[in-house]
């Protein structure tokens, strides 16, 4: 008989990112490794670096033993809900909205023209006074 597991989003799993409350995601499963942080041979910071993302590659690259894999299963609290999006959708702008940006840029350019003109004007006056004394 299949067991029913709790589903977690990547966003929900990423909120548990401290030594006292640490969840990691490996192979589509969510693990609460908070109680194991002090015992981890590689140190707790290795695990903390993998929170908030899929840590499968990091786990596999470390070359964990079968014993470590079995131990990991004891910390499983659920599965990753792949139907929820880990990356927010991009906003799509139409071309008409693109001209809005250029209009704002033109307004700012017209609004702040005085500073560069003042710098040039002061430079011309200082130059004129300098050459007049010679």
C-alpha positions in Angstrom: 0.0 0.0 0.0 1.5 3.4 -1.0 2.3 5.8 1.8 1.0 9.4 1.6 3.7 12.0 2.1 3.4 15.7 2.7 4.2 17.9 -0.3 6.4 21.0 0.2 7.3 23.8 -2.2 10.9 24.8 -2.8 10.0 28.2 -1.3 8.7 26.6 1.9 11.7 24.4 2.2 14.1 27.4 1.6 12.6 29.2 4.6 14.2 26.6 6.9 17.8 27.7 6.5 19.3 28.0 9.9 21.4 25.5 12.0 18.4 25.1 14.4 15.9 24.6 11.6 17.4 23.2 8.4 15.7 21.5 5.5 17.3 20.3 2.3 16.0 19.0 -0.9 17.6 15.9 -2.6 16.2 13.9 -5.4 12.8 15.5 -5.0 12.5 14.7 -1.3 12.6 17.1 1.6 14.7 16.3 4.6 14.7 18.0 8.0 18.4 17.6 9.0 18.3 20.0 11.9 19.1 17.4 14.5 22.0 16.1 12.4 23.8 19.4 11.8 26.3 19.0 14.7 27.1 15.3 13.7 27.7 15.9 10.0 31.3 15.0 9.2 31.7 17.8 6.7 30.4 20.5 9.1 27.1 22.3 9.3 28.1 25.1 6.9 28.3 22.5 4.0 24.6 21.7 4.6 23.6 25.3 5.1 25.0 26.2 1.7 22.6 23.9 0.0 19.3 25.2 1.5 16.9 26.9 -0.8 17.8 24.9 -3.9 18.0 21.3 -5.1 21.1 19.8 -3.4 21.1 16.6 -5.3 24.3 17.4 -7.3 26.2 18.5 -4.1 25.1 15.4 -2.3 26.2 13.1 -5.2 29.5 15.0 -5.7 30.4 14.5 -2.1 30.5 10.7 -2.6 28.3 9.7 0.3 28.3 6.0 1.4 25.3 3.7 1.4 25.2 4.1 5.2 24.9 7.9 4.7 22.2 7.4 2.2 20.3 5.2 4.6 20.7 7.7 7.4 19.4 10.4 5.1 16.2 8.5 4.6 15.5 8.7 8.4 15.2 12.5 8.0 12.7 12.5 5.2 9.6 14.6 6.0 8.0 14.8 2.6 8.4 15.4 -1.2 9.0 18.4 -3.3 5.9 19.7 -5.0 7.0 20.1 -8.5 3.7 21.6 -9.6 4.6 24.8 -7.7 7.1 27.0 -9.6 10.5 27.5 -8.0 11.3 30.4 -10.3 8.8 33.2 -10.5 7.4 34.0 -13.9 8.9 36.8 -15.9 6.7 39.8 -16.6 6.0 40.4 -20.3 5.9 44.0 -21.5 4.4 45.1 -24.8 6.2 47.5 -27.1 3.9 50.3 -26.1 5.1 50.0 -22.5 8.7 50.2 -23.7 8.2 53.7 -24.9 7.0 54.6 -21.4 10.5 54.0 -20.2 12.0 56.2 -22.9 9.5 59.0 -22.0 10.6 58.8 -18.3 14.2 59.0 -19.4 13.5 62.1 -21.5 11.6 63.8 -18.5 14.6 63.1 -16.2 17.0 64.5 -18.8 15.0 67.7 -19.1 14.6 67.9 -15.4 18.3 67.6 -14.5 20.0 69.6 -17.3 21.0 72.4 -14.9 23.9 70.6 -13.1 26.0 69.9 -16.2 25.3 73.3 -17.7 26.4 75.0 -14.4 29.7 73.0 -14.4 30.5 74.0 -18.0 29.5 77.6 -17.3 31.7 77.9 -14.2 34.6 76.3 -16.1 34.3 78.8 -18.9 34.2 81.7 -16.4 37.2 80.4 -14.5 39.1 79.9 -17.7 38.3 83.3 -19.0 39.4 84.9 -15.7 42.6 82.9 -15.7 43.7 83.9 -19.2 42.6 87.5 -18.7 45.2 88.0 -15.8 48.1 86.7 -18.0 
